[in-house]
Amino acid sequence: MSKQLLKKIKHKLLNADARLREAYQHWHHAAESYNDPEQFRIYLNSCIQALRNVTFVLQKQKREINNFDTWYSGWQEFLKNDHILSWCVSARNKIVKQGDLETNSIARASYLASYFSKPQNDFDANPFSTTEYIAREIVKTLPDELCKEGYLKVERMWVANRVSA
């Protein structure tokens, strides 16, 4: 293989690597934005699309890499058999062609009067509200002594439809 061809292949692999690094960054931004559903949705959608773009970039260069089809077919089979990765392909198609993923997400809150008490008054909250907004709205309904001495816990769980562990 000539040096020029090797350089060209390396450049193209760097393109695939760049998409992978992009997905990695979106994944971490999604995790950091978990308490803000809108930002979380944006970063998660971008992560899923960037992951799918890695394979598109690789497929685009197949004519330039010897035995690419043999190598890639093994990986395709592996990826198809992984239910999370298969879901990513379907999710990416849904995001790009139809809109956001449907979710069964939840948000709940409860408060503790002190460290020694059990949680009181569980609240179901809109999972598409920010954690800060949920907390602010609940605090408005609590007695002053609880606001001064108590502890408010807000939990959220993002659940995409059709994904099982």
C-alpha positions as CSV (number, residue, x, y, z in Angstrom):
1,M,0.0,0.0,0.0
2,S,1.4,3.4,-0.9
3,K,2.2,6.1,1.6
4,Q,-0.4,8.4,-0.1
5,L,-3.1,5.8,0.2
6,L,-2.2,5.1,3.9
7,K,-2.4,8.8,4.6
8,K,-5.8,9.1,2.9
9,I,-7.1,6.1,4.9
10,K,-5.7,7.6,8.2
11,H,-7.4,10.9,7.4
12,K,-10.8,9.1,6.8
13,L,-10.4,7.1,10.0
14,L,-9.8,10.4,11.8
15,N,-13.2,11.5,10.5
16,A,-14.8,8.5,12.0
17,D,-12.9,9.1,15.2
18,A,-14.1,12.7,15.3
19,R,-17.7,11.5,15.1
20,L,-17.0,9.2,18.0
21,R,-15.5,12.0,20.0
22,E,-18.5,14.1,19.2
23,A,-20.8,11.4,20.5
24,Y,-18.7,11.1,23.6
25,Q,-19.0,14.8,24.3
26,H,-22.8,14.8,23.7
27,W,-23.1,11.9,26.1
28,H,-21.3,13.7,28.9
29,H,-23.3,16.9,28.2
30,A,-26.5,14.9,28.4
31,A,-25.5,13.4,31.7
32,E,-24.6,16.8,33.1
33,S,-27.9,18.2,31.9
34,Y,-30.1,15.4,33.4
35,N,-31.9,17.9,35.6
36,D,-32.9,20.0,32.6
37,P,-35.1,17.9,30.4
38,E,-34.8,20.1,27.3
39,Q,-31.0,20.2,27.4
40,F,-30.9,16.5,28.1
41,R,-33.1,15.8,25.1
42,I,-31.0,17.9,22.8
43,Y,-27.7,16.3,23.9
44,L,-29.1,12.8,23.9
45,N,-30.6,13.2,20.4
46,S,-27.2,14.6,19.2
47,C,-25.3,11.7,20.8
48,I,-27.5,9.1,19.1
49,Q,-27.1,10.8,15.7
50,A,-23.3,11.2,16.1
51,L,-23.0,7.5,17.0
52,R,-24.9,6.5,13.9
53,N,-22.7,8.9,11.8
54,V,-19.6,6.9,12.9
55,T,-20.8,3.9,10.8
56,F,-21.9,6.1,7.9
57,V,-18.4,7.6,7.7
58,L,-16.8,4.2,7.9
59,Q,-19.1,2.8,5.2
60,K,-18.3,5.8,2.9
61,Q,-14.6,4.7,2.7
62,K,-15.1,1.0,2.2
63,R,-13.7,1.0,-1.3
64,E,-10.4,2.4,-0.1
65,I,-9.7,-0.3,2.6
66,N,-8.7,-3.8,1.6
67,N,-11.1,-6.5,3.0
68,F,-13.4,-3.8,4.4
69,D,-16.5,-5.8,3.7
70,T,-15.2,-8.9,5.5
71,W,-14.1,-6.9,8.5
72,Y,-17.2,-4.7,8.6
73,S,-19.7,-7.6,8.2
74,G,-18.4,-9.1,11.5
75,W,-19.0,-5.9,13.3
76,Q,-22.4,-5.4,11.7
77,E,-23.5,-8.8,13.0
78,F,-22.2,-8.0,16.5
79,L,-23.9,-4.6,16.5
80,K,-27.2,-6.1,15.2
81,N,-27.2,-8.6,18.1
82,D,-26.8,-6.0,20.8
83,H,-30.3,-4.8,21.8
84,I,-29.1,-1.4,23.0
85,L,-27.2,-0.7,19.8
86,S,-30.1,-1.9,17.6
87,W,-32.3,0.4,19.6
88,C,-29.8,3.3,18.9
89,V,-30.3,2.7,15.1
90,S,-34.1,2.8,15.5
91,A,-33.9,5.8,17.8
92,R,-31.8,7.7,15.4
93,N,-34.2,7.0,12.6
94,K,-37.1,8.1,14.8
95,I,-35.3,11.3,15.8
96,V,-34.3,12.3,12.3
97,K,-37.4,11.3,10.4
98,Q,-40.3,11.7,12.9
99,G,-39.3,13.8,15.9
100,D,-38.4,13.1,19.5
101,L,-38.4,9.8,21.2
102,E,-41.5,8.8,23.2
103,T,-40.8,8.4,26.9
104,N,-42.3,7.1,30.0
105,S,-40.2,9.4,32.1
106,I,-41.1,10.3,35.7
107,A,-40.2,12.9,38.3
108,R,-41.0,12.5,42.0
109,A,-40.3,14.6,45.0
110,S,-40.6,14.1,48.8
111,Y,-39.5,16.0,51.8
112,L,-38.0,15.0,55.1
113,A,-38.7,17.1,58.2
114,S,-35.3,16.0,59.7
115,Y,-32.5,13.5,59.2
116,F,-34.4,11.2,61.6
117,S,-37.7,11.1,59.8
118,K,-39.0,9.1,56.9
119,P,-39.9,10.9,53.6
120,Q,-43.3,12.6,53.8
121,N,-45.7,13.6,51.1
122,D,-44.6,12.1,47.8
123,F,-45.3,14.4,44.9
124,D,-45.5,13.3,41.3
125,A,-44.1,16.0,39.1
126,N,-44.0,16.8,35.4
127,P,-40.9,15.0,34.2
128,F,-40.4,17.7,31.5
129,S,-40.0,20.4,34.1
130,T,-36.5,21.2,35.4
131,T,-35.5,19.9,38.8
132,E,-35.1,23.4,40.0
133,Y,-38.6,24.4,38.9
134,I,-40.1,21.3,40.6
135,A,-38.3,22.1,43.8
136,R,-39.3,25.8,43.7
137,E,-43.0,24.9,43.2
138,I,-43.1,22.4,46.0
139,V,-41.3,24.7,48.4
140,K,-44.1,27.2,47.9
141,T,-46.6,24.7,49.4
142,L,-44.6,23.7,52.4
143,P,-44.8,25.2,55.9
144,D,-42.0,27.6,56.8
145,E,-40.4,25.3,59.4
146,L,-40.0,22.6,56.8
147,C,-38.3,25.1,54.5
148,K,-35.9,26.1,57.2
149,E,-35.1,22.7,58.7
150,G,-36.3,20.1,56.2
151,Y,-34.8,18.4,53.2
152,L,-36.4,18.2,49.7
153,K,-35.6,15.3,47.5
154,V,-36.4,15.4,43.7
155,E,-35.8,12.3,41.7
156,R,-36.2,11.8,38.0
157,M,-35.9,8.9,35.6
158,W,-35.8,9.2,31.9
159,V,-37.3,6.1,30.3
160,A,-37.4,5.6,26.5
161,N,-40.1,3.4,25.2
162,R,-39.1,0.0,23.8
163,V,-35.7,-0.2,25.6
164,S,-35.2,-3.0,28.0
165,A,-32.1,-3.9,29.9
